Amino acid sequence: ILGPHIVLPTLMTLWGIVTALQGIANNYTQLLVCHFLIGLLDGDLFVVIITYYVPAKLTTQNPGGFFPCIILYLSSWYLRRQLQQRLEPSHKFGRFLSTDETVSFRVSVIVAPSILTGAFSGLLSYGIMRMDGVGNRPGWAWIFILEGLVTIPIGILGFFVLPRSPDQARFLTKEEKEFVTVQLRE
């Protein structure tokens, strides 16, 4: 059965390949085809594919294929109430305590890095743009090439790192595997 442990690395690897291909596109048509494929990889096509595996509320409210697939993967590790567990800072203890207010912590841990990348991407893009002319490629093309080349090995690594289920996780002890499995069956 096709699950998020396969879909996530596949999405990442294909996205990296198509992104790198945008950088070597020689004409407008090739660039449009690559951009269309990126849209399919990021977009609703993969939501439709994984709808069979994801509850309807997750797929209809979240456009894109990657983040809903991450939520699907987390749902094989946590109960729905645990995924939606809310945390707020405790001024008394200086750490996070569980409450019914603020933002879902587990999901925000996934979303926060994408926000942080936005903070630094302009600086990085400015530096990469200075590669204009290297390999007879414009600077903007190097942004796509390098972004794709970094993503491809990370996507391939995902095939070997992401376990199918808690039962197959090498980083959990036998007791931890049993705890998660029993908890998910309740």
Secondary structure, 3 states (H helix, E strand, C coil): CCCHHHHHHHHHHHHHHHHHHHHHCCCHHHHHHHHHHHHHHHCHHHHHHHCCCCCHHHHHHCCCCHHHHHHHHHHCCCCHHHHCCEEEEECCCCEEEEECCCCEHHHHHHHHHHHHHHHHHHHHHHHHHCCCCHHHCCHHHHHHHHHHHHHHHHHHHHHHHCCCCHHHCCCCCHHHHHHHHHHHHC
